[in-house]
Amino acid sequence: CLMKKTKKKKTLRQAQGKSKKKKVPKKKPIGKKRKIVRKKKIVAYVENL
């Protein structure tokens, strides 16, 4: 059961994550905190400015 559950979660996360990750850098978050990971592996919390 564990193997099947993890596989289902991964496929769902990948499908949703790809669409969300592309939108995050292009559109600035509105009133929500999101993690922006840059090439230098610096994680910065960006709020709506």
C-alpha positions as CSV (number, residue, x, y, z in Angstrom):
1,C,0.0,0.0,0.0
2,L,2.8,2.4,0.9
3,M,4.5,2.1,-2.5
4,K,1.2,2.7,-4.4
5,K,0.3,5.7,-2.2
6,T,3.8,7.4,-2.7
7,K,3.7,6.8,-6.5
8,K,0.2,8.4,-6.7
9,K,1.3,11.4,-4.6
10,K,4.4,11.9,-6.7
11,T,2.6,11.9,-10.0
12,L,0.0,14.4,-8.6
13,R,2.7,16.6,-7.1
14,Q,4.7,16.6,-10.3
15,A,1.7,17.4,-12.5
16,Q,0.6,20.3,-10.1
17,G,4.2,21.4,-9.2
18,K,5.3,21.9,-12.9
19,S,2.3,24.2,-13.6
20,K,2.7,26.1,-10.3
21,K,6.5,26.4,-10.5
22,K,6.3,28.1,-13.9
23,K,3.7,30.6,-12.7
24,V,5.5,31.6,-9.5
25,P,8.6,33.4,-11.0
26,K,6.5,35.1,-13.7
27,K,3.6,36.4,-11.5
28,K,4.4,38.0,-8.1
29,P,2.5,36.4,-5.2
30,I,-0.5,38.4,-4.0
31,G,-0.6,38.5,-0.2
32,K,1.0,35.1,0.2
33,K,4.5,34.0,1.2
34,R,6.3,31.8,-1.3
35,K,9.8,30.3,-1.5
36,I,11.9,31.4,-4.4
37,V,15.0,29.2,-4.8
38,R,17.7,30.8,-6.9
39,K,20.5,29.1,-8.8
40,K,22.9,29.7,-5.9
41,K,20.5,27.7,-3.6
42,I,19.5,30.8,-1.7
43,V,16.0,30.5,-0.3
44,A,14.3,33.8,0.1
45,Y,10.8,34.4,1.5
46,V,9.1,37.1,-0.7
47,E,5.9,38.8,0.4
48,N,3.6,41.0,-1.7
49,L,5.4,44.4,-2.0
